[in-house]
Amino acid sequence: MLLLLVLPLLSLLLHDYAALIRSAIMVTMNEHRVSSGHEGRGWV
């Protein structure tokens, strides 16, 4: 019975966590692209 209450909350937390990770990855990739733009085009 308790598991049925915990599962939706857990899935919501995991979804939010995945969204946070995705946005963080996008931000770091953009910053890396900007910072490495002067040295060369090795990182895409």
mmCIF entry with sequence, helices, sheets and N, C-alpha, C, O atoms, coordinates in Angstrom:
data_MODEL
# 
_entry.id   MODEL 
# 
_entity.id                         1 
_entity.type                       polymer 
_entity.pdbx_number_of_molecules   1 
# 
_entity_poly.entity_id                      1 
_entity_poly.type                           'polypeptide(L)' 
_entity_poly.nstd_linkage                   no 
_entity_poly.nstd_monomer                   no 
_entity_poly.pdbx_seq_one_letter_code       MLLLLVLPLLSLLLHDYAALIRSAIMVTMNEHRVSSGHEGRGWV 
_entity_poly.pdbx_seq_one_letter_code_can   MLLLLVLPLLSLLLHDYAALIRSAIMVTMNEHRVSSGHEGRGWV 
_entity_poly.pdbx_strand_id                 A 
# 
loop_
_entity_poly_seq.entity_id 
_entity_poly_seq.num 
_entity_poly_seq.mon_id 
_entity_poly_seq.hetero 
1 1  MET n 
1 2  LEU n 
1 3  LEU n 
1 4  LEU n 
1 5  LEU n 
1 6  VAL n 
1 7  LEU n 
1 8  PRO n 
1 9  LEU n 
1 10 LEU n 
1 11 SER n 
1 12 LEU n 
1 13 LEU n 
1 14 LEU n 
1 15 HIS n 
1 16 ASP n 
1 17 TYR n 
1 18 ALA n 
1 19 ALA n 
1 20 LEU n 
1 21 ILE n 
1 22 ARG n 
1 23 SER n 
1 24 ALA n 
1 25 ILE n 
1 26 MET n 
1 27 VAL n 
1 28 THR n 
1 29 MET n 
1 30 ASN n 
1 31 GLU n 
1 32 HIS n 
1 33 ARG n 
1 34 VAL n 
1 35 SER n 
1 36 SER n 
1 37 GLY n 
1 38 HIS n 
1 39 GLU n 
1 40 GLY n 
1 41 ARG n 
1 42 GLY n 
1 43 TRP n 
1 44 VAL n 
# 
_struct_asym.id          A 
_struct_asym.entity_id   1 
# 
_struct_conf.conf_type_id            HELX_P 
_struct_conf.id                      HELX_P1 
_struct_conf.pdbx_PDB_helix_id       AA1 
_struct_conf.beg_label_comp_id       LEU 
_struct_conf.beg_label_asym_id       A 
_struct_conf.beg_label_seq_id        2 
_struct_conf.pdbx_beg_PDB_ins_code   ? 
_struct_conf.end_label_comp_id       SER 
_struct_conf.end_label_asym_id       A 
_struct_conf.end_label_seq_id        35 
_struct_conf.pdbx_end_PDB_ins_code   ? 
_struct_conf.beg_auth_comp_id        LEU 
_struct_conf.beg_auth_asym_id        A 
_struct_conf.beg_auth_seq_id         2 
_struct_conf.end_auth_comp_id        SER 
_struct_conf.end_auth_asym_id        A 
_struct_conf.end_auth_seq_id         35 
_struct_conf.pdbx_PDB_helix_class    1 
_struct_conf.details                 ? 
_struct_conf.pdbx_PDB_helix_length   34 
# 
_struct_conf_type.id          HELX_P 
_struct_conf_type.criteria    ? 
_struct_conf_type.reference   ? 
# 
loop_
_atom_site.group_PDB 
_atom_site.id 
_atom_site.type_symbol 
_atom_site.label_atom_id 
_atom_site.label_alt_id 
_atom_site.label_comp_id 
_atom_site.label_asym_id 
_atom_site.label_entity_id 
_atom_site.label_seq_id 
_atom_site.pdbx_PDB_ins_code 
_atom_site.Cartn_x 
_atom_site.Cartn_y 
_atom_site.Cartn_z 
_atom_site.occupancy 
_atom_site.B_iso_or_equiv 
_atom_site.pdbx_formal_charge 
_atom_site.auth_seq_id 
_atom_site.auth_comp_id 
_atom_site.auth_asym_id 
_atom_site.auth_atom_id 
_atom_site.pdbx_PDB_model_num 
ATOM 1   N N  . MET A 1 1  ? 0.829  -1.200 0.000   1.00 0.00 ? 1  MET A N  1 
ATOM 2   C CA . MET A 1 1  ? 0.000  0.000  0.000   1.00 0.00 ? 1  MET A CA 1 
ATOM 3   C C  . MET A 1 1  ? 0.874  1.265  0.000   1.00 0.00 ? 1  MET A C  1 
ATOM 4   O O  . MET A 1 1  ? 0.608  2.224  -0.725  1.00 0.00 ? 1  MET A O  1 
ATOM 5   N N  . LEU A 1 2  ? 1.908  1.237  0.823   1.00 0.00 ? 2  LEU A N  1 
ATOM 6   C CA . LEU A 1 2  ? 2.816  2.382  0.894   1.00 0.00 ? 2  LEU A CA 1 
ATOM 7   C C  . LEU A 1 2  ? 3.593  2.558  -0.412  1.00 0.00 ? 2  LEU A C  1 
ATOM 8   O O  . LEU A 1 2  ? 3.892  3.680  -0.823  1.00 0.00 ? 2  LEU A O  1 
ATOM 9   N N  . LEU A 1 3  ? 3.914  1.441  -1.054  1.00 0.00 ? 3  LEU A N  1 
ATOM 10  C CA . LEU A 1 3  ? 4.672  1.488  -2.297  1.00 0.00 ? 3  LEU A CA 1 
ATOM 11  C C  . LEU A 1 3  ? 3.897  2.239  -3.380  1.00 0.00 ? 3  LEU A C  1 
ATOM 12  O O  . LEU A 1 3  ? 4.486  2.954  -4.192  1.00 0.00 ? 3  LEU A O  1 
ATOM 13  N N  . LEU A 1 4  ? 2.579  2.073  -3.387  1.00 0.00 ? 4  LEU A N  1 
ATOM 14  C CA . LEU A 1 4  ? 1.751  2.759  -4.381  1.00 0.00 ? 4  LEU A CA 1 
ATOM 15  C C  . LEU A 1 4  ? 1.774  4.273  -4.177  1.00 0.00 ? 4  LEU A C  1 
ATOM 16  O O  . LEU A 1 4  ? 1.592  5.030  -5.131  1.00 0.00 ? 4  LEU A O  1 
ATOM 17  N N  . LEU A 1 5  ? 1.994  4.711  -2.952  1.00 0.00 ? 5  LEU A N  1 
ATOM 18  C CA . LEU A 1 5  ? 2.082  6.145  -2.683  1.00 0.00 ? 5  LEU A CA 1 
ATOM 19  C C  . LEU A 1 5  ? 3.475  6.686  -3.009  1.00 0.00 ? 5  LEU A C  1 
ATOM 20  O O  . LEU A 1 5  ? 3.622  7.838  -3.418  1.00 0.00 ? 5  LEU A O  1 
ATOM 21  N N  . VAL A 1 6  ? 4.482  5.855  -2.826  1.00 0.00 ? 6  VAL A N  1 
ATOM 22  C CA . VAL A 1 6  ? 5.862  6.308  -3.023  1.00 0.00 ? 6  VAL A CA 1 
ATOM 23  C C  . VAL A 1 6  ? 6.250  6.345  -4.505  1.00 0.00 ? 6  VAL A C  1 
ATOM 24  O O  . VAL A 1 6  ? 6.995  7.230  -4.926  1.00 0.00 ? 6  VAL A O  1 
ATOM 25  N N  . LEU A 1 7  ? 5.757  5.405  -5.285  1.00 0.00 ? 7  LEU A N  1 
ATOM 26  C CA . LEU A 1 7  ? 6.154  5.312  -6.688  1.00 0.00 ? 7  LEU A CA 1 
ATOM 27  C C  . LEU A 1 7  ? 5.900  6.578  -7.511  1.00 0.00 ? 7  LEU A C  1 
ATOM 28  O O  . LEU A 1 7  ? 6.799  7.013  -8.231  1.00 0.00 ? 7  LEU A O  1 
ATOM 29  N N  . PRO A 1 8  ? 4.708  7.189  -7.432  1.00 0.00 ? 8  PRO A N  1 
ATOM 30  C CA . PRO A 1 8  ? 4.505  8.422  -8.218  1.00 0.00 ? 8  PRO A CA 1 
ATOM 31  C C  . PRO A 1 8  ? 5.442  9.545  -7.792  1.00 0.00 ? 8  PRO A C  1 
ATOM 32  O O  . PRO A 1 8  ? 5.943  10.287 -8.637  1.00 0.00 ? 8  PRO A O  1 
ATOM 33  N N  . LEU A 1 9  ? 5.684  9.675  -6.490  1.00 0.00 ? 9  LEU A N  1 
ATOM 34  C CA . LEU A 1 9  ? 6.606  10.704 -6.011  1.00 0.00 ? 9  LEU A CA 1 
ATOM 35  C C  . LEU A 1 9  ? 8.016  10.433 -6.505  1.00 0.00 ? 9  LEU A C  1 
ATOM 36  O O  . LEU A 1 9  ? 8.735  11.353 -6.895  1.00 0.00 ? 9  LEU A O  1 
ATOM 37  N N  . LEU A 1 10 ? 8.409  9.165  -6.486  1.00 0.00 ? 10 LEU A N  1 
ATOM 38  C CA . LEU A 1 10 ? 9.746  8.799  -6.925  1.00 0.00 ? 10 LEU A CA 1 
ATOM 39  C C  . LEU A 1 10 ? 9.923  9.092  -8.415  1.00 0.00 ? 10 LEU A C  1 
ATOM 40  O O  . LEU A 1 10 ? 10.966 9.588  -8.840  1.00 0.00 ? 10 LEU A O  1 
ATOM 41  N N  . SER A 1 11 ? 8.894  8.779  -9.200  1.00 0.00 ? 11 SER A N  1 
ATOM 42  C CA . SER A 1 11 ? 8.992  9.029  -10.642 1.00 0.00 ? 11 SER A CA 1 
ATOM 43  C C  . SER A 1 11 ? 9.052  10.526 -10.931 1.00 0.00 ? 11 SER A C  1 
ATOM 44  O O  . SER A 1 11 ? 9.751  10.959 -11.847 1.00 0.00 ? 11 SER A O  1 
ATOM 45  N N  . LEU A 1 12 ? 8.314  11.320 -10.142 1.00 0.00 ? 12 LEU A N  1 
ATOM 46  C CA . LEU A 1 12 ? 8.372  12.773 -10.317 1.00 0.00 ? 12 LEU A CA 1 
ATOM 47  C C  . LEU A 1 12 ? 9.755  13.302 -9.976  1.00 0.00 ? 12 LEU A C  1 
ATOM 48  O O  . LEU A 1 12 ? 10.297 14.148 -10.688 1.00 0.00 ? 12 LEU A O  1 
ATOM 49  N N  . LEU A 1 13 ? 10.324 12.803 -8.886  1.00 0.00 ? 13 LEU A N  1 
ATOM 50  C CA . LEU A 1 13 ? 11.656 13.241 -8.485  1.00 0.00 ? 13 LEU A CA 1 
ATOM 51  C C  . LEU A 1 13 ? 12.685 12.868 -9.542  1.00 0.00 ? 13 LEU A C  1 
ATOM 52  O O  . LEU A 1 13 ? 13.556 13.671 -9.876  1.00 0.00 ? 13 LEU A O  1 
ATOM 53  N N  . LEU A 1 14 ? 12.587 11.649 -10.069 1.00 0.00 ? 14 LEU A N  1 
ATOM 54  C CA . LEU A 1 14 ? 13.540 11.212 -11.082 1.00 0.00 ? 14 LEU A CA 1 
ATOM 55  C C  . LEU A 1 14 ? 13.395 12.042 -12.354 1.00 0.00 ? 14 LEU A C  1 
ATOM 56  O O  . LEU A 1 14 ? 14.386 12.361 -13.010 1.00 0.00 ? 14 LEU A O  1 
ATOM 57  N N  . HIS A 1 15 ? 12.158 12.388 -12.699 1.00 0.00 ? 15 HIS A N  1 
ATOM 58  C CA . HIS A 1 15 ? 11.935 13.182 -13.901 1.00 0.00 ? 15 HIS A CA 1 
ATOM 59  C C  . HIS A 1 15 ? 12.532 14.570 -13.734 1.00 0.00 ? 15 HIS A C  1 
ATOM 60  O O  . HIS A 1 15 ? 13.182 15.083 -14.644 1.00 0.00 ? 15 HIS A O  1 
ATOM 61  N N  . ASP A 1 16 ? 12.314 15.178 -12.574 1.00 0.00 ? 16 ASP A N  1 
ATOM 62  C CA . ASP A 1 16 ? 12.886 16.502 -12.314 1.00 0.00 ? 16 ASP A CA 1 
ATOM 63  C C  . ASP A 1 16 ? 14.406 16.433 -12.301 1.00 0.00 ? 16 ASP A C  1 
ATOM 64  O O  . ASP A 1 16 ? 15.081 17.329 -12.809 1.00 0.00 ? 16 ASP A O  1 
ATOM 65  N N  . TYR A 1 17 ? 14.939 15.367 -11.720 1.00 0.00 ? 17 TYR A N  1 
ATOM 66  C CA . TYR A 1 17 ? 16.385 15.204 -11.640 1.00 0.00 ? 17 TYR A CA 1 
ATOM 67  C C  . TYR A 1 17 ? 16.988 15.057 -13.034 1.00 0.00 ? 17 TYR A C  1 
ATOM 68  O O  . TYR A 1 17 ? 18.039 15.624 -13.330 1.00 0.00 ? 17 TYR A O  1 
ATOM 69  N N  . ALA A 1 18 ? 16.309 14.288 -13.885 1.00 0.00 ? 18 ALA A N  1 
ATOM 70  C CA . ALA A 1 18 ? 16.788 14.104 -15.255 1.00 0.00 ? 18 ALA A CA 1 
ATOM 71  C C  . ALA A 1 18 ? 16.745 15.428 -16.020 1.00 0.00 ? 18 ALA A C  1 
ATOM 72  O O  . ALA A 1 18 ? 17.639 15.722 -16.813 1.00 0.00 ? 18 ALA A O  1 
ATOM 73  N N  . ALA A 1 19 ? 15.709 16.219 -15.780 1.00 0.00 ? 19 ALA A N  1 
ATOM 74  C CA . ALA A 1 19 ? 15.600 17.513 -16.456 1.00 0.00 ? 19 ALA A CA 1 
ATOM 75  C C  . ALA A 1 19 ? 16.712 18.452 -15.991 1.00 0.00 ? 19 ALA A C  1 
ATOM 76  O O  . ALA A 1 19 ? 17.288 19.187 -16.793 1.00 0.00 ? 19 ALA A O  1 
ATOM 77  N N  . LEU A 1 20 ? 17.008 18.420 -14.694 1.00 0.00 ? 20 LEU A N  1 
ATOM 78  C CA . LEU A 1 20 ? 18.087 19.244 -14.164 1.00 0.00 ? 20 LEU A CA 1 
ATOM 79  C C  . LEU A 1 20 ? 19.426 18.845 -14.761 1.00 0.00 ? 20 LEU A C  1 
ATOM 80  O O  . LEU A 1 20 ? 20.222 19.702 -15.147 1.00 0.00 ? 20 LEU A O  1 
ATOM 81  N N  . ILE A 1 21 ? 19.676 17.535 -14.836 1.00 0.00 ? 21 ILE A N  1 
ATOM 82  C CA . ILE A 1 21 ? 20.932 17.041 -15.403 1.00 0.00 ? 21 ILE A CA 1 
ATOM 83  C C  . ILE A 1 21 ? 21.039 17.447 -16.872 1.00 0.00 ? 21 ILE A C  1 
ATOM 84  O O  . ILE A 1 21 ? 22.100 17.860 -17.338 1.00 0.00 ? 21 ILE A O  1 
ATOM 85  N N  . ARG A 1 22 ? 19.917 17.322 -17.596 1.00 0.00 ? 22 ARG A N  1 
ATOM 86  C CA . ARG A 1 22 ? 19.930 17.654 -19.019 1.00 0.00 ? 22 ARG A CA 1 
ATOM 87  C C  . ARG A 1 22 ? 20.249 19.141 -19.215 1.00 0.00 ? 22 ARG A C  1 
ATOM 88  O O  . ARG A 1 22 ? 21.054 19.500 -20.074 1.00 0.00 ? 22 ARG A O  1 
ATOM 89  N N  . SER A 1 23 ? 19.617 19.994 -18.417 1.00 0.00 ? 23 SER A N  1 
ATOM 90  C CA . SER A 1 23 ? 19.869 21.434 -18.558 1.00 0.00 ? 23 SER A CA 1 
ATOM 91  C C  . SER A 1 23 ? 21.299 21.773 -18.143 1.00 0.00 ? 23 SER A C  1 
ATOM 92  O O  . SER A 1 23 ? 21.933 22.637 -18.748 1.00 0.00 ? 23 SER A O  1 
ATOM 93  N N  . ALA A 1 24 ? 21.808 21.097 -17.116 1.00 0.00 ? 24 ALA A N  1 
ATOM 94  C CA . ALA A 1 24 ? 23.177 21.344 -16.672 1.00 0.00 ? 24 ALA A CA 1 
ATOM 95  C C  . ALA A 1 24 ? 24.170 20.929 -17.758 1.00 0.00 ? 24 ALA A C  1 
ATOM 96  O O  . ALA A 1 24 ? 25.164 21.615 -17.993 1.00 0.00 ? 24 ALA A O  1 
ATOM 97  N N  . ILE A 1 25 ? 23.893 19.802 -18.417 1.00 0.00 ? 25 ILE A N  1 
ATOM 98  C CA . ILE A 1 25 ? 24.767 19.334 -19.495 1.00 0.00 ? 25 ILE A CA 1 
ATOM 99  C C  . ILE A 1 25 ? 24.744 20.325 -20.651 1.00 0.00 ? 25 ILE A C  1 
ATOM 100 O O  . ILE A 1 25 ? 25.787 20.612 -21.240 1.00 0.00 ? 25 ILE A O  1 
ATOM 101 N N  . MET A 1 26 ? 23.570 20.851 -20.983 1.00 0.00 ? 26 MET A N  1 
ATOM 102 C CA . MET A 1 26 ? 23.468 21.817 -22.065 1.00 0.00 ? 26 MET A CA 1 
ATOM 103 C C  . MET A 1 26 ? 24.269 23.082 -21.736 1.00 0.00 ? 26 MET A C  1 
ATOM 104 O O  . MET A 1 26 ? 24.957 23.630 -22.597 1.00 0.00 ? 26 MET A O  1 
ATOM 105 N N  . VAL A 1 27 ? 24.173 23.536 -20.489 1.00 0.00 ? 27 VAL A N  1 
ATOM 106 C CA . VAL A 1 27 ? 24.889 24.743 -20.075 1.00 0.00 ? 27 VAL A CA 1 
ATOM 107 C C  . VAL A 1 27 ? 26.401 24.519 -20.139 1.00 0.00 ? 27 VAL A C  1 
ATOM 108 O O  . VAL A 1 27 ? 27.134 25.366 -20.649 1.00 0.00 ? 27 VAL A O  1 
ATOM 109 N N  . THR A 1 28 ? 26.862 23.389 -19.627 1.00 0.00 ? 28 THR A N  1 
ATOM 110 C CA . THR A 1 28 ? 28.304 23.128 -19.620 1.00 0.00 ? 28 THR A CA 1 
ATOM 111 C C  . THR A 1 28 ? 28.822 22.942 -21.043 1.00 0.00 ? 28 THR A C  1 
ATOM 112 O O  . THR A 1 28 ? 29.936 23.363 -21.354 1.00 0.00 ? 28 THR A O  1 
ATOM 113 N N  . MET A 1 29 ? 28.033 22.321 -21.903 1.00 0.00 ? 29 MET A N  1 
ATOM 114 C CA . MET A 1 29 ? 28.458 22.143 -23.291 1.00 0.00 ? 29 MET A CA 1 
ATOM 115 C C  . MET A 1 29 ? 28.567 23.500 -23.984 1.00 0.00 ? 29 MET A C  1 
ATOM 116 O O  . MET A 1 29 ? 29.511 23.736 -24.738 1.00 0.00 ? 29 MET A O  1 
ATOM 117 N N  . ASN A 1 30 ? 27.607 24.391 -23.733 1.00 0.00 ? 30 ASN A N  1 
ATOM 118 C CA . ASN A 1 30 ? 27.654 25.727 -24.342 1.00 0.00 ? 30 ASN A CA 1 
ATOM 119 C C  . ASN A 1 30 ? 28.850 26.504 -23.834 1.00 0.00 ? 30 ASN A C  1 
ATOM 120 O O  . ASN A 1 30 ? 29.535 27.161 -24.618 1.00 0.00 ? 30 ASN A O  1 
ATOM 121 N N  . GLU A 1 31 ? 29.116 26.443 -22.540 1.00 0.00 ? 31 GLU A N  1 
ATOM 122 C CA . GLU A 1 31 ? 30.260 27.157 -21.974 1.00 0.00 ? 31 GLU A CA 1 
ATOM 123 C C  . GLU A 1 31 ? 31.566 26.600 -22.528 1.00 0.00 ? 31 GLU A C  1 
ATOM 124 O O  . GLU A 1 31 ? 32.492 27.354 -22.828 1.00 0.00 ? 31 GLU A O  1 
ATOM 125 N N  . HIS A 1 32 ? 31.638 25.280 -22.661 1.00 0.00 ? 32 HIS A N  1 
ATOM 126 C CA . HIS A 1 32 ? 32.861 24.661 -23.182 1.00 0.00 ? 32 HIS A CA 1 
ATOM 127 C C  . HIS A 1 32 ? 33.077 25.059 -24.636 1.00 0.00 ? 32 HIS A C  1 
ATOM 128 O O  . HIS A 1 32 ? 34.209 25.300 -25.055 1.00 0.00 ? 32 HIS A O  1 
ATOM 129 N N  . ARG A 1 33 ? 32.001 25.127 -25.401 1.00 0.00 ? 33 ARG A N  1 
ATOM 130 C CA . ARG A 1 33 ? 32.110 25.496 -26.807 1.00 0.00 ? 33 ARG A CA 1 
ATOM 131 C C  . ARG A 1 33 ? 32.597 26.937 -26.923 1.00 0.00 ? 33 ARG A C  1 
ATOM 132 O O  . ARG A 1 33 ? 33.415 27.255 -27.786 1.00 0.00 ? 33 ARG A O  1 
ATOM 133 N N  . VAL A 1 34 ? 32.092 27.803 -26.054 1.00 0.00 ? 34 VAL A N  1 
ATOM 134 C CA . VAL A 1 34 ? 32.492 29.209 -26.090 1.00 0.00 ? 34 VAL A CA 1 
ATOM 135 C C  . VAL A 1 34 ? 33.946 29.368 -25.659 1.00 0.00 ? 34 VAL A C  1 
ATOM 136 O O  . VAL A 1 34 ? 34.704 30.120 -26.272 1.00 0.00 ? 34 VAL A O  1 
ATOM 137 N N  . SER A 1 35 ? 34.329 28.658 -24.605 1.00 0.00 ? 35 SER A N  1 
ATOM 138 C CA . SER A 1 35 ? 35.685 28.824 -24.066 1.00 0.00 ? 35 SER A CA 1 
ATOM 139 C C  . SER A 1 35 ? 36.728 28.207 -24.993 1.00 0.00 ? 35 SER A C  1 
ATOM 140 O O  . SER A 1 35 ? 37.858 28.691 -25.048 1.00 0.00 ? 35 SER A O  1 
ATOM 141 N N  . SER A 1 36 ? 36.373 27.146 -25.723 1.00 0.00 ? 36 SER A N  1 
ATOM 142 C CA . SER A 1 36 ? 37.351 26.475 -26.572 1.00 0.00 ? 36 SER A CA 1 
ATOM 143 C C  . SER A 1 36 ? 37.266 26.961 -28.027 1.00 0.00 ? 36 SER A C  1 
ATOM 144 O O  . SER A 1 36 ? 37.924 26.405 -28.908 1.00 0.00 ? 36 SER A O  1 
ATOM 145 N N  . GLY A 1 37 ? 36.466 27.983 -28.271 1.00 0.00 ? 37 GLY A N  1 
ATOM 146 C CA . GLY A 1 37 ? 36.296 28.465 -29.640 1.00 0.00 ? 37 GLY A CA 1 
ATOM 147 C C  . GLY A 1 37 ? 37.554 29.119 -30.182 1.00 0.00 ? 37 GLY A C  1 
ATOM 148 O O  . GLY A 1 37 ? 37.781 29.099 -31.391 1.00 0.00 ? 37 GLY A O  1 
ATOM 149 N N  . HIS A 1 38 ? 38.383 29.703 -29.313 1.00 0.00 ? 38 HIS A N  1 
ATOM 150 C CA . HIS A 1 38 ? 39.565 30.434 -29.783 1.00 0.00 ? 38 HIS A CA 1 
ATOM 151 C C  . HIS A 1 38 ? 40.721 29.490 -30.113 1.00 0.00 ? 38 HIS A C  1 
ATOM 152 O O  . HIS A 1 38 ? 41.497 29.746 -31.034 1.00 0.00 ? 38 HIS A O  1 
ATOM 153 N N  . GLU A 1 39 ? 40.827 28.403 -29.358 1.00 0.00 ? 39 GLU A N  1 
ATOM 154 C CA . GLU A 1 39 ? 41.977 27.518 -29.543 1.00 0.00 ? 39 GLU A CA 1 
ATOM 155 C C  . GLU A 1 39 ? 41.858 26.664 -30.802 1.00 0.00 ? 39 GLU A C  1 
ATOM 156 O O  . GLU A 1 39 ? 42.831 26.476 -31.532 1.00 0.00 ? 39 GLU A O  1 
ATOM 157 N N  . GLY A 1 40 ? 40.649 26.149 -31.048 1.00 0.00 ? 40 GLY A N  1 
ATOM 158 C CA . GLY A 1 40 ? 40.481 25.301 -32.219 1.00 0.00 ? 40 GLY A CA 1 
ATOM 159 C C  . GLY A 1 40 ? 39.088 24.718 -32.271 1.00 0.00 ? 40 GLY A C  1 
ATOM 160 O O  . GLY A 1 40 ? 38.289 24.881 -31.349 1.00 0.00 ? 40 GLY A O  1 
ATOM 161 N N  . ARG A 1 41 ? 38.810 24.031 -33.372 1.00 0.00 ? 41 ARG A N  1 
ATOM 162 C CA . ARG A 1 41 ? 37.477 23.464 -33.555 1.00 0.00 ? 41 ARG A CA 1 
ATOM 163 C C  . ARG A 1 41 ? 37.456 21.969 -33.224 1.00 0.00 ? 41 ARG A C  1 
ATOM 164 O O  . ARG A 1 41 ? 36.644 21.227 -33.776 1.00 0.00 ? 41 ARG A O  1 
ATOM 165 N N  . GLY A 1 42 ? 38.332 21.527 -32.339 1.00 0.00 ? 42 GLY A N  1 
ATOM 166 C CA . GLY A 1 42 ? 38.396 20.093 -32.028 1.00 0.00 ? 42 GLY A CA 1 
ATOM 167 C C  . GLY A 1 42 ? 37.148 19.597 -31.316 1.00 0.00 ? 42 GLY A C  1 
ATOM 168 O O  . GLY A 1 42 ? 36.669 18.494 -31.578 1.00 0.00 ? 42 GLY A O  1 
ATOM 169 N N  . TRP A 1 43 ? 36.616 20.433 -30.399 1.00 0.00 ? 43 TRP A N  1 
ATOM 170 C CA . TRP A 1 43 ? 35.422 20.029 -29.652 1.00 0.00 ? 43 TRP A CA 1 
ATOM 171 C C  . TRP A 1 43 ? 34.187 20.597 -30.323 1.00 0.00 ? 43 TRP A C  1 
ATOM 172 O O  . TRP A 1 43 ? 34.086 21.802 -30.554 1.00 0.00 ? 43 TRP A O  1 
ATOM 173 N N  . VAL A 1 44 ? 33.256 19.721 -30.630 1.00 0.00 ? 44 VAL A N  1 
ATOM 174 C CA . VAL A 1 44 ? 32.024 20.153 -31.303 1.00 0.00 ? 44 VAL A CA 1 
ATOM 175 C C  . VAL A 1 44 ? 30.840 19.824 -30.419 1.00 0.00 ? 44 VAL A C  1 
ATOM 176 O O  . VAL A 1 44 ? 29.698 20.100 -30.787 1.00 0.00 ? 44 VAL A O  1 
# 
